[in-house]
């Protein structure tokens, strides 16, 4: 075998090995990345949720006995 052919064979084998290794590592990491993405998505949707305070119990909670607020206009 000539030297050029041996070098080409070694470089081709190294390239193939790197490609296969990266493919395997990527396939192993995929479920973990998917879980992390889902977790970040859940956190974002929690921040968008509006949290309501509970209504205070009592006679004023009905709103029937309250006077409507008069609005005052304040000049800027």
N, C-alpha and C positions, 0 to 999 in steps of 0.2 A: 504494500500500500504506500502511496506517496504521502509526503508530509502534509500537503494541502488537504488531502482527503481525510487524513486523521484529525486535523484541526477542525474541519467542517463537521465531522462526525461528533467530536467532543462538544463543540458549540451547539450543535443541533440537539444532542442529548441533554445538555445543561438547560437549554431553552425549554425543551419538553418537560423536564423535571420541574422547573420553576412554574410553568403553566399548570401542570397537574397539581402541584402542591397548593398553589393559590386557589385553584378551583375547589379543592377539598376543604381548605380552611374557610373559604367563603360559604360553602354549603353547611359547614358545622355552625358558623356564626349566625346564619340567617334566622333561626327561631328566636335567638336572643335579641337580635336587632328588631325583629317584629314585635316582641314583647315590650321592648323599650319604647318603640314608636307608639304602641297602644297606650302605654302608661302616660306618655307626654300628652297624647290626645285626650285622655280622661282628665288630666290635670287642667288642660285648657278649657274643657267643657264645664268643669266645676267652677272655674273662675267666672264664666259667663252666666251661671245660674243666679237668679235673684233670690235672696233670702228674705222672707217676709217675717216681720215681728208679729207675735200673737196679739190679738185684740184684747184690750184690757176688759175684764168683766165688770159689770156694774150698770147702774141706770143710765150713765152718760154714754155707754157704748152703743145704744140704739140710735142716738142722733136726733131723736124727736124733740127733746127738750132744749136743744142748743139753738142759740141764735146764729144766723149766718154771719160770717165775718164781713165787716165792711172793709173795702179796700181803700187804702189811702194812697194817693199818687204823690210820689216824691220827685221833685225836679232833679235833673242830673246836673 
